[in-house]
Amino acid sequence: MMDTRFKPFQPTPSPAPESDYRAERPCPICGSWESRSVLHMSDFQFFSDAPNLCKRADIHHVQCRRCFALFMNPCYTEAGFRVLFAEAGMTYGSSGMRQSEQMGWLEERGLLEQGFTYLDVGCAAGSFIAALPAEVNAVGVDIDADAVARAQERLGGETRRFVAADFEKLTWDEPVDVITMFHVLEHLPKPITVLERLRALASAETRLVVEVPLLEKGKTNDINGFLTPSHLTHFSRTSLTMCLHRSGWRLVDATDQPDYNGYRVLAEPAEPNATDRPCQDDIATLYDYLADWNANLHRCAQRLVRQLDAEYLVIRGGGMHTEFIYQLLPLFHMEHSGTKARGYAILDGDPKKQGRHWRGIPILPPTCIGDFDWGSTQMLISSYGHQEAMIEEALAAGVPRERIIALYDFIRRY
């Protein structure tokens, strides 16, 4: 008799979207409408089920035939962002883990002078601004009004201000010395439009700091990979430089971050320049990346085929990583030899997900770990960055190590 906490996997229909979640766009770098397909994922579901709301969209990444830039097309509409990413929040910006290194980098370039004013675009909850020296003024802007309100409540004051605004329409009347965008530009549907808006706010002395993930550094054993649905433009060194030059910024310094995929540039105001020549090496770099990514998918698929044999499977993690497993690996098409259908359950620590479902599979709290019969059950860790912590949690709760399936031999922090 099947444990009622588990459900067999069955493809579930989704309601039709109330409005179009995607819209065609030209190349965000050169404006060409000519492109070729690179990667397509059909019916990609964003987080947990919603019986009365469509939370799925086809994901299609392309490469421009004129300048070789990589981008998502169609990309999300405003309605798409609002619905598909609701459970993840709308905030852009990097995590709050690298502020010490960022401050050192800025200080080395003379950008932390007393009295300077910073405009942090994609400030999220204000972790970068919180790390700035007290003698530096800062204004944080983000499209996520809730995040801005939290930042204002926690950090707001005479020298720390936060504003909720559309980046493309941002206005600011006060002088700005440094504009920062840490892992924001890749999320924007019109990166050149935003950079042009920031150029309009800048004086001749204003400096722009931008950091993005880079195709040349995109290799990772994470099945999510570089061409993630969270990013609308996938920059290379060449396409980022073209983006800056076309929007009125001149590149003056560039730094590869050694321990994660971050490419940080410093730019100054200039006349818009659209004369850059595309780099054909970006074609070969893309194929090199795709070969490495597919090799990692192959290794993960082999691990599932060799290790998965239980009647029941607990999937630890109900986030986007589980959708990638569905899209890219054979897990839900592998039958258990002793039953007609394997039973699945998901464990997730987010209270907002608990009691809900993902593609019909129930999402339970991790406190259930000790209640399962691990003789007939295995656990699959469905996370990249949290894999090791989830394994330690399971071992501490009494899950035998041999019943835990981990997809990754190592984790690359990025």
C-alpha positions, 0 to 999 in steps of 0.5 A: 500500500502506497504511503499517502504522503507520496504521489506518483508523478503525473503531468498536470495541466495549467490554466491559460494565462490571463495575459501574455507573459512574453513578448518578442524583442530585438537584440538588446545590444544591436537592435537586430531582429535576426537570431538563431535558437540556442536553447528551448525549454517548454512549459517551464513552471515557476515554483509551486502550483497555483490551480487558478493561475498559470505560472508557466512559460516557454523559455527560449534563448537565442544568439543574434546573427549580427552581433552574436549577443546571447539573450532570451527572446521572447522575454517576460512582459510586466505581467510575466515578471509579476506572476512568474517571479512572485514567489522569488520577489522582484528584487534585482541585485547581488547577494549580501556576501561580498561587500568587504571585497567590493569596498576594497575594490572601490577604495583602490580606485579612489571611489570612497571619498568623503562626501561622495554620493552613491546611486545603487541601482538594484539595491534590494534590501540595502546590503551594499549601502549598509557596508558603505562608509558613514561619510559617504552618502547613498541612494538606493533604488529598486523596483521592489517596493517591499524591499525598498520599504525594508531597507528604508526602515532598517537603514534610512536616514539623512545620508541613506535614502531608498526609492522605489522606481522603474529604472528606465524612467528614473529621475534624480535631481541631485549630483551623483559621483558613483552609480553601482549596478551589481548583478542587475543589468543581466535581468533587464529587458532593455539594458541600453535604455537603462544605461542611457537613463543613468548617463542622463543623470551623470555629470562628466565626473560620475563613474559607473560600476557594473558587474555581470556574470560572463559567458567566458566564465560560465562553466559550472556543474550546476544543471541550471547553468549560465543560460538561466531563465532568471537572466534576460541578457547573457553577456560576454566581454564584447557584448557588455562593452558594446552595450556600454559604448552604445549607451554613452559610457566608456570602459576604463577598467575591468576585473574578473572576480577570481572565486565566482562568475563576476565581471566588474567594470568601471566606466565614465561618461562619453559620447554614444559609440556604435562602431564596435565590431562584434567578436566572432569568438563568442560563437565558439565560446558559446559552443564550448560552454554548451558542450561542458553543460551537456557533459554535466547533464550527462553525469547527473543523468548517469548518477540518477540511473545508477543510484535511484532504485527505491519505491519512494523518493523524497526530493529535498528542495522545492525551488527552481532547481527541481523544475530544472531536474524535470526539464533536463534530467530523466528522473520522472520518466524512470519507473521503479522495478517493483511498482507501477509508479514511484511515489514522490514527495518534496521537503522544503523549508519555506513555510510559504511552500509547505502544504502546496504542490509542485506539478502535483507532488505535495510539499512537506516541511523538513521536520518530516524527515524522521518519519519516513521508512528509509528502507524503501525511500531515498532522498534526492538533494535538489539544490546546488548552493545548499546541497552540503547543508541539506545533506548534513541536515538529513544525516543529523535526522537519521537518514542513512548516507547511502540513501541520499543521492547528491548530484554534485561532487563539488559546489562552485560558489558563484 
